[in-house]
Each structure stands twice: as structure tokens, then as C-alpha cells.
């Protein structure tokens, strides 16, 4: 039974070579390896090897006049010991009457010289089928067929005009594909990554793509701190509370610190919808965080603050070492519940840590935040929150916030000083915040 839709492999090619050497027909060989005779014939024609090897006692000569030619000394070389030029392989290079002759039998099955009775005396170019050479050549052809870019110049030019300017703005290919109206004419995300790596999209390379550079493992400076404030707020108690209140929205908070640790930004991440708020801290102590909580409570109102920030998970940074003042207003009213991760376990609030990567595209590590204003931070977060996420099925955090809060979402965003940015205008590079860095 013939093997349908299967490539001829190395074992098949060995069987073909042995069959040709025995003088078997293509039909006999095909039945032995389970292929169609035409497949075997095509295989032999495609991968046969031509050799200019002459014959026993005679050099290679494919001139049509080689039998009756009597020319001598055509090359005028004193070293030539041939009496007649037809016995020299170089006569074709010097004779003006040279006429090429090919063996007519090679145009017919079996297309090779195996089994030919005249092979021992024939001086024409010969054809042979070598299973090893044929198999390697086949693998090379298969590999080369999958290399390069499978697109014409017109498509590449159109994709370059659409995609490259957005990559330069710090946008990922995922965001571009889910926010561009002309997505029907764009290839897949994986294909675009391949084209960028191969230099098909002029003007960008792999280093221009987000998350293509590997980061060093962060060094953690471990210091002894008073952990009394964590009593009743441990990560184990957090898990128990969330198990008892599974529908409670979670907010993770953290700090992003500049070079030297002189300035910091408080980040507040709504885990369910991947939206993040960020505020410049006017100090390095816990009071700077309390001040931000108080300002938000005043602008939103206590009830709305409770609705947006019912449960907060954070790390053991000193800026969060006064949880009672964060949990209660200045008048003593409860506004949220604070829980802490285990020491040196930032992965327990991995959502906010991942979102910090977007901030670091705009504010890279090693720079100072000196000279930044809250307006700069708000602009940065507007771009980040307008960035399409795979986790949200191609939607942005602002889309999800609007869906979750309905008609009042516009007012809430206005109170928070936030507004959406158009997809093509999203900018996630340091050029978003233009300022002079202190020397």
C-alpha cells in the first residue's frame, strides 16, 4: 500500500539506489518502498548526479566528432604526450569544430547509467544516483525553502509604514495588532516577530521590541526591620481573607525609586483590570504615602475610596510601615484593609511588578526623577493604561475600567486626573517625558 502524502526519506533513497544498481524498474522500486512510480522517477531525475568521468582507458570527451577526429597538437604544448587530441580532455577548449554530444539514454528511464552495457567504453557525461548525496541535497532544499521572508516588496513596504512608527513609540506588536484598524492585512504576531528578527521591517530590530532584552537578577539588600506592624496583616491572613471574600477587588501598591533612592513614585495597581495609578511622593517616609491616601480620599469621597480600594496588598518597605494610618482617615474612619507579602517575596504581588516594566520603558533604571512633576507621571500612566493587554483579550485597562464602572467611570477618571490616549498615539519611550537630566 502506498504511503500517501509522505516525503521520500533516507531509507527510501537507499532502496532506490540499490534497485537502480540491480536494474529494477521504477514500478518494482516503487512497490518496495510504498510510493508511486512517478514519485520514484521524479526523485531520480531531481537528485541524480552528473560526472565527467570518461571510461576505462579513455578520458572524458563529449565531442560529437571524437571517433573520426584526427587532429593533433591543438594546444601547442610541448608537455602534451597525446598523439591525437581526441584522447585529451582539453581538446574541447582548443578545437573550433567542437560539438557537444549528450547521451540520449539519459532522457529516458531509468535516467542514470546503471545497467548500461556501453558504460565501460562511453566517454560522455554520465549520471548516477547516490542515496547519501540525494538525501542531504533534499534536506538542504527543504531548509532553504523555509528561510527568508514569505512576502513581496509591496506588502513589506506597507507593513513597514504601518508598524515601524508604532514600534518606535514603544508599542508592542500585540498592542499594534489589537488596535490597528487594518489588521486584516497584517500577518500574525509570531510572523511579525520573525520579520523584525530577520531585518525585514527596515528601521527596527529586535532590541526595539519590548521585553526582548534580558534583565539581570535584582540584588536585594536585606536589612533587619521591626515587623510588629505586620501582626494580623500577614500574607497567610490575606489569603484567608480573600478566600472568605472572593469577589473583593484587590489593589497592589509599591514604590518605584530612582537612581540613588532620592525620589520615589507610589504605584497602585488594580489587579483585576490591570489599571495603575502613580503619584510622586513628597518624601521618603511613611507619611508621604499617608498624604497620598488622604488626598485620594478627599477627591473621591470616602465611600468611593472604599469601593475602589477595599483590600490592599503591599511589601515590607519602610514607606508602608504605618498601616493603621493608611487603613483609617484622619478622623478615624475605616477606609481599606492592608496586608503584607512575606519578606523578600515580591512575586506574591507579581501583577504590579510586571506592570512596573512598562514604567521602566519610560523611566529606565539609572536615571533621576528630579525635575519630574505629577503631570509628567499622569501623562505616563495615561499612555500605559491605554496600552492593549493580552491578559484583557486585546482591551486596555481604561476599557475595562469603563466597563466595570459604567456611566460613572468618566467622572471617576476625571477625579483621578486621568484620560485615555488614542491607540496609535500611545508612547512608551523616554521621549514621552522630555527634560534635562541633572549631571
Phi and psi in degrees as a GROMACS rama.xvg file:
@    title "Ramachandran Plot"
@    xaxis  label "Phi"
@    yaxis  label "Psi"
@TYPE xy
-71.485  140.829  UNK-2
-82.5358  112.386  UNK-3
-78.4414  138.005  UNK-4
56.9498  40.9963  UNK-5
-120.475  140.388  UNK-6
-68.7534  153.587  UNK-7
-75.6111  125.312  UNK-8
-101.007  -174.269  UNK-9
-62.6163  -40.6618  UNK-10
-64.9091  -38.7592  UNK-11
-62.0728  -38.9531  UNK-12
-69.9033  -34.3058  UNK-13
-63.4574  -42.164  UNK-14
-64.5283  -36.7201  UNK-15
-64.726  -45.6665  UNK-16
-61.6578  -45.0855  UNK-17
-63.584  -38.308  UNK-18
-65.0599  -41.5064  UNK-19
-63.9638  -41.1744  UNK-20
-65.6689  -31.1348  UNK-21
-79.6734  -14.1735  UNK-22
87.6562  18.8061  UNK-23
-69.0227  151.97  UNK-24
-77.403  164.619  UNK-25
-61.3773  -34.7844  UNK-26
-64.5455  -43.0175  UNK-27
-64.9107  -44.068  UNK-28
-63.9519  -42.5074  UNK-29
-62.135  -40.4773  UNK-30
-65.5091  -34.2  UNK-31
-69.0777  -33.6108  UNK-32
-105.923  -0.0988629  UNK-33
74.5397  35.622  UNK-34
-121.28  170.824  UNK-35
-81.4758  144.612  UNK-36
-55.8093  -34.9472  UNK-37
-66.4462  -31.4372  UNK-38
-66.2869  -40.3813  UNK-39
-66.8725  -42.9404  UNK-40
-61.7107  -43.4783  UNK-41
-64.3718  -38.1015  UNK-42
-61.4661  -45.5591  UNK-43
-66.1677  -45.3855  UNK-44
-63.3187  -38.1642  UNK-45
-73.2286  -38.7202  UNK-46
-114.706  11.7076  UNK-47
-67.4831  152.752  UNK-48
-114.996  128.508  UNK-49
-93.1137  137.361  UNK-50
-133.621  137.208  UNK-51
-99.1888  76.1054  UNK-52
-108.389  -1.42604  UNK-53
66.3588  -152.248  UNK-54
-143.622  175.91  UNK-55
-62.4323  115.653  UNK-56
84.0757  -3.40799  UNK-57
-132.041  137.396  UNK-58
-78.0195  168.274  UNK-59
-64.2297  132.3  UNK-60
-156.922  115.307  UNK-61
-112.092  27.1138  UNK-62
-81.4303  137.174  UNK-63
-66.953  -18.0156  UNK-64
-103.816  17.0872  UNK-65
-65.201  -25.6129  UNK-66
-80.094  -34.9081  UNK-67
-109.706  8.75544  UNK-68
-76.4224  135.76  UNK-69
-122.804  17.8474  UNK-70
-72.2171  145.45  UNK-71
-134.308  155.121  UNK-72
53.1752  40.5161  UNK-73
-68.2858  -30.6189  UNK-74
-91.3186  -8.30261  UNK-75
54.1486  33.8169  UNK-76
-99.8278  122.912  UNK-77
-66.7125  -20.5442  UNK-78
-81.5314  -11.6815  UNK-79
-73.1208  124.5  UNK-80
-103.279  3.31668  UNK-81
-77.4586  129.31  UNK-82
-72.0673  -43.7716  UNK-83
-115.083  138.37  UNK-84
-65.9525  -23.4815  UNK-85
-66.9615  -12.5843  UNK-86
-94.8356  9.64863  UNK-87
-115.135  136.162  UNK-88
-70.4649  -13.7834  UNK-89
-97.9557  5.31623  UNK-90
-64.0641  -31.8532  UNK-91
-62.6771  -25.9207  UNK-92
-80.3834  -16.0065  UNK-93
-118.702  -14.9174  UNK-94
-93.0585  126.928  UNK-95
-76.6672  -13.0151  UNK-96
-100.097  11.7462  UNK-97
-61.4757  135.435  UNK-98
-139.366  122.342  UNK-99
-68.407  137.48  UNK-100
-127.188  130.443  UNK-101
-111.326  149.484  UNK-102
-70.6839  120.404  UNK-103
-67.5009  -22.5898  UNK-104
-69.8333  -23.4513  UNK-105
-72.797  -11.6721  UNK-106
-87.9274  -0.319388  UNK-107
-125.627  159.546  UNK-108
-57.7978  140.693  UNK-109
-91.6733  12.5691  UNK-110
68.771  6.62861  UNK-111
-135.879  172.499  UNK-112
-91.5044  2.12027  UNK-113
-62.4175  133.996  UNK-114
82.3341  -3.01587  UNK-115
-75.6841  127.618  UNK-116
-69.8764  -22.8995  UNK-117
-92.9616  2.56013  UNK-118
-59.8073  -37.1918  UNK-119
-69.5119  -20.0041  UNK-120
-115.774  -3.56985  UNK-121
-81.15  132.318  UNK-122
-104.71  5.81263  UNK-123
-78.2575  170.411  UNK-124
-64.3715  135.356  UNK-125
-112.694  160.498  UNK-126
-124.859  135.416  UNK-127
-134.657  158.192  UNK-128
-116.952  116.691  UNK-129
-111.763  118.659  UNK-130
-59.4906  -41.4132  UNK-131
-64.4015  -48.1939  UNK-132
-65.3862  -41.1834  UNK-133
-63.048  -41.2851  UNK-134
-67.1976  -42.3157  UNK-135
-66.5245  -41.6115  UNK-136
-61.8753  -41.0993  UNK-137
-62.194  -43.3497  UNK-138
-64.2664  -38.5593  UNK-139
-65.2372  -42.2597  UNK-140
-62.5426  -42.8061  UNK-141
-63.7956  -41.2807  UNK-142
-66.8944  -45.3451  UNK-143
-66.4389  -29.0531  UNK-144
-68.8306  -20.7901  UNK-145
-97.8066  0.556072  UNK-146
-92.591  163.984  UNK-147
83.9593  -169.542  UNK-148
-111.594  123.896  UNK-149
-89.1901  66.0368  UNK-150
-159.159  152.512  UNK-151
-88.0181  171.472  UNK-152
-63.8211  -35.0445  UNK-153
-64.3792  -43.4776  UNK-154
-65.022  -44.9151  UNK-155
-62.3841  -38.1058  UNK-156
-66.2129  -41.2159  UNK-157
-67.6675  -42.917  UNK-158
-65.6772  -37.1513  UNK-159
-62.3058  -44.0482  UNK-160
-63.6621  -32.837  UNK-161
-81.317  -43.0218  UNK-162
-94.1292  -43.256  UNK-163
-57.1933  -46.0775  UNK-164
-59.6946  -33.3162  UNK-165
-75.5145  -36.4985  UNK-166
-62.618  -39.3949  UNK-167
-63.5868  -21.6165  UNK-168
-86.8465  4.60092  UNK-169
88.2974  8.69589  UNK-170
-81.6758  144.7  UNK-171
-83.5022  162.472  UNK-172
-63.8274  -32.9032  UNK-173
-62.8938  -46.5265  UNK-174
-61.7843  -43.2291  UNK-175
-62.279  -45.9327  UNK-176
-66.6396  -28.2841  UNK-177
-95.8688  0.0385731  UNK-178
-127.295  -5.55219  UNK-179
-89.7999  130  UNK-180
-67.1348  -24.0743  UNK-181
-95.2391  33.5072  UNK-182
-65.0135  -22.7164  UNK-183
-63.7777  -24.5132  UNK-184
-101.071  10.5053  UNK-185
-107.486  146.533  UNK-186
-73.0149  -178.992  UNK-187
-71.9143  167.134  UNK-188
-61.2517  -44.2078  UNK-189
-63.5673  -38.7637  UNK-190
-65.6996  -41.4451  UNK-191
-64.5931  -40.4594  UNK-192
-57.9602  -42.5944  UNK-193
-63.0498  -42.7188  UNK-194
-64.8183  -38.2563  UNK-195
-65.0118  -44.1789  UNK-196
-62.5242  -32.933  UNK-197
-89.7034  1.35223  UNK-198
77.9547  19.7823  UNK-199
-72.4815  -30.2827  UNK-200
-97.5951  99.7801  UNK-201
-63.4202  136.745  UNK-202
104.385  -12.2329  UNK-203
-135.077  158.604  UNK-204
-141.488  -177.552  UNK-205
-59.259  -32.7755  UNK-206
-68.0685  -18.5294  UNK-207
-80.3704  -12.0542  UNK-208
-87.5761  138.475  UNK-209
-62.631  144.704  UNK-210
65.8265  16.8274  UNK-211
-87.8143  -14.3269  UNK-212
-100.204  131.344  UNK-213
-80.3661  141.031  UNK-214
-101.046  149.309  UNK-215
-69.2854  152.099  UNK-216
-65.4116  132.171  UNK-217
-69.5354  135.307  UNK-218
-83.6099  128.77  UNK-219
-108.881  122.1  UNK-220
-89.3626  113.827  UNK-221
-94.9035  124.009  UNK-222
-129.604  154.131  UNK-223
-81.786  130.762  UNK-224
-132.828  158.863  UNK-225
-76.7608  120.358  UNK-226
-104.438  16.3286  UNK-227
-61.6559  -33.0566  UNK-228
-67.3068  -15.4249  UNK-229
-83.3143  -7.05272  UNK-230
-61.4142  125.597  UNK-231
82.1838  1.25482  UNK-232
-131.764  25.8284  UNK-233
-72.8033  169.351  UNK-234
-67.6923  -33.3996  UNK-235
-63.0126  -41.3739  UNK-236
-70.5427  -29.9502  UNK-237
-63.4551  -46.3167  UNK-238
-62.2669  -39.0699  UNK-239
-65.4547  -42.0446  UNK-240
-63.9629  -43.1465  UNK-241
-68.7046  -30.1194  UNK-242
-68.1386  -35.9344  UNK-243
-78.6373  -23.2311  UNK-244
-129.626  67.8151  UNK-245
-65.8238  -22.1553  UNK-246
-93.0489  6.89612  UNK-247
-78.6411  123.97  UNK-248
-63.7345  142.061  UNK-249
-110.015  137.682  UNK-250
-121.769  129.656  UNK-251
-104.457  137.625  UNK-252
-124.523  153.531  UNK-253
-163.158  -179.133  UNK-254
-126.96  142.072  UNK-255
-111.143  120.35  UNK-256
-108.877  145.188  UNK-257
-86.6251  -177.218  UNK-258
-62.0284  128.655  UNK-259
89.1301  -13.1832  UNK-260
69.9393  24.9221  UNK-261
-85.9412  -27.6027  UNK-262
-131.153  150.343  UNK-263
-144.921  158.071  UNK-264
-123.209  129.94  UNK-265
-85.0682  127.028  UNK-266
-113.371  141.361  UNK-267
-131.27  113.234  UNK-268
-112.629  120.225  UNK-269
-82.0684  103.364  UNK-270
-60.6729  -42.0968  UNK-271
-62.7266  -37.1194  UNK-272
-114.168  2.88313  UNK-273
61.897  22.4263  UNK-274
-91.4011  144.139  UNK-275
-130.622  139.543  UNK-276
-106.834  154.002  UNK-277
-146.879  137.319  UNK-278
-139.141  135.698  UNK-279
-67.2734  132.379  UNK-280
-90.5366  133.885  UNK-281
-88.5085  15.201  UNK-282
-167.655  178.881  UNK-283
-106.055  -3.77883  UNK-284
-95.2367  179.576  UNK-285
-67.4428  -24.8749  UNK-286
-64.5223  -29.964  UNK-287
-65.0756  -33.0767  UNK-288
-74.896  -41.0019  UNK-289
-59.3541  -40.2132  UNK-290
-60.9259  -40.0541  UNK-291
-66.162  -42.0029  UNK-292
-60.8561  -42.9589  UNK-293
-63.9128  -41.1235  UNK-294
-64.0196  -42.6603  UNK-295
-65.0007  -40.6204  UNK-296
-61.8795  -40.203  UNK-297
-68.7151  -41.7157  UNK-298
-75.1488  -36.3432  UNK-299
-88.3806  -29.4637  UNK-300
93.7404  148.445  UNK-301
-60.9768  -43.6928  UNK-302
-63.3064  -43.7003  UNK-303
-69.2821  -34.7734  UNK-304
-61.4352  -44.697  UNK-305
-60.3941  -37.0105  UNK-306
-68.9818  -40.5492  UNK-307
-79.9643  -33.2359  UNK-308
-125.43  60.5172  UNK-309
-70.1718  -38.573  UNK-310
-135.799  133.444  UNK-311
-124.909  132.844  UNK-312
-115.721  131.044  UNK-313
-142.368  -179.547  UNK-314
-96.4659  -165.035  UNK-315
-101.129  27.3723  UNK-316
-63.5746  150.107  UNK-317
-63.3297  -23.7821  UNK-318
-70.4922  -13.3217  UNK-319
-111.411  20.3263  UNK-320
-83.1101  5.93836  UNK-321
-125.317  65.5047  UNK-322
-64.0201  -28.7323  UNK-323
-62.7802  -38.7208  UNK-324
-73.7951  -24.4351  UNK-325
-77.173  -35.746  UNK-326
-75.2422  -24.3359  UNK-327
-123.872  151.915  UNK-328
-76.1397  174.347  UNK-329
-63.7517  -22.7171  UNK-330
-91.2743  1.26335  UNK-331
93.0134  6.29842  UNK-332
-82.7788  140.523  UNK-333
-73.4848  135.626  UNK-334
-128.41  -18.7357  UNK-335
-164.294  175.477  UNK-336
-122.399  132.319  UNK-337
-108.701  133.178  UNK-338
-129.844  158.305  UNK-339
-121.451  145.439  UNK-340
-72.0806  164.336  UNK-341
-66.4893  151.621  UNK-342
-56.7446  137.851  UNK-343
59.578  32.2008  UNK-344
-128.625  57.5723  UNK-345
-63.9273  -19.2022  UNK-346
-63.8629  -18.167  UNK-347
-70.8996  -13.691  UNK-348
-125.726  55.6771  UNK-349
-66.7518  -26.1322  UNK-350
-61.3511  -45.7022  UNK-351
-72.5802  -33.8401  UNK-352
-62.5831  -41.404  UNK-353
-65.4587  -38.6938  UNK-354
-69.6909  -23.3816  UNK-355
-63.9371  -23.4637  UNK-356
-60.2188  -34.9226  UNK-357
-68.7811  -37.1671  UNK-358
-65.7827  -38.597  UNK-359
-72.0807  -14.997  UNK-360
-68.9406  -30.9895  UNK-361
-95.2336  -38.2927  UNK-362
-120.308  81.0382  UNK-363
-60.8413  154.773  UNK-364
-61.7829  145.649  UNK-365
97.1525  -1.49333  UNK-366
-109.057  164.389  UNK-367
-96.2513  146.288  UNK-368
-91.0915  3.99204  UNK-369
-61.7466  134.178  UNK-370
94.2839  -10.4665  UNK-371
-75.3322  143.388  UNK-372
-112.807  163.293  UNK-373
-60.0191  -30.5601  UNK-374
-61.1395  -38.6161  UNK-375
-63.1661  -42.339  UNK-376
-66.4763  -40.7952  UNK-377
-64.3398  -42.8508  UNK-378
-59.491  -41.1708  UNK-379
-61.5698  -45.7815  UNK-380
-70.1691  -30.9525  UNK-381
-61.875  -39.8616  UNK-382
-70.3897  -41.7149  UNK-383
-65.6387  -42.3977  UNK-384
-75.5743  -8.7054  UNK-385
-100.125  12.0941  UNK-386
-95.5393  123.295  UNK-387
-64.9928  139.362  UNK-388
-119.269  139.484  UNK-389
-64.3364  -37.0224  UNK-390
-58.6376  -31.707  UNK-391
-98.4214  18.9012  UNK-392
60.1728  40.3183  UNK-393
87.5507  0.162488  UNK-394
-91.3978  167.083  UNK-395
-99.7431  161.021  UNK-396
-57.5245  -36.1485  UNK-397
-65.5146  -36.694  UNK-398
-58.7752  -45.882  UNK-399
-69.1346  -36.4664  UNK-400
-63.245  -43.3736  UNK-401
-64.5124  -39.9241  UNK-402
-65.5458  -39.8547  UNK-403
-72.5477  -37.2737  UNK-404
-105.832  -3.09238  UNK-405
60.8841  -133.93  UNK-406
-64.9234  -29.111  UNK-407
-85.2836  -0.401336  UNK-408
-62.951  -39.4811  UNK-409
-61.553  -42.0175  UNK-410
-66.8869  -38.6688  UNK-411
-64.7989  -43.8966  UNK-412
-62.8093  -37.5381  UNK-413
-65.0048  -40.5066  UNK-414
-64.1996  -32.7473  UNK-415
-84.737  -3.12318  UNK-416
74.9287  23.4436  UNK-417
-110.436  154.224  UNK-418
-156.305  150.695  UNK-419
-73.4054  152.916  UNK-420
-112.211  139.838  UNK-421
-59.9627  145.538  UNK-422
-54.35  -46.6074  UNK-423
-71.5565  -16.3155  UNK-424
-93.945  -4.17622  UNK-425
-60.8764  128.035  UNK-426
-126.79  121.136  UNK-427
-125.976  49.7344  UNK-428
-131.07  164.364  UNK-429
-58.2261  -20.4652  UNK-430
-67.574  -11.6506  UNK-431
-61.6505  -37.3876  UNK-432
-113.391  98.7132  UNK-433
-91.767  118.131  UNK-434
-160.119  165.541  UNK-435
-89.0562  128.96  UNK-436
-81.6562  134.811  UNK-437
-65.9232  141.585  UNK-438
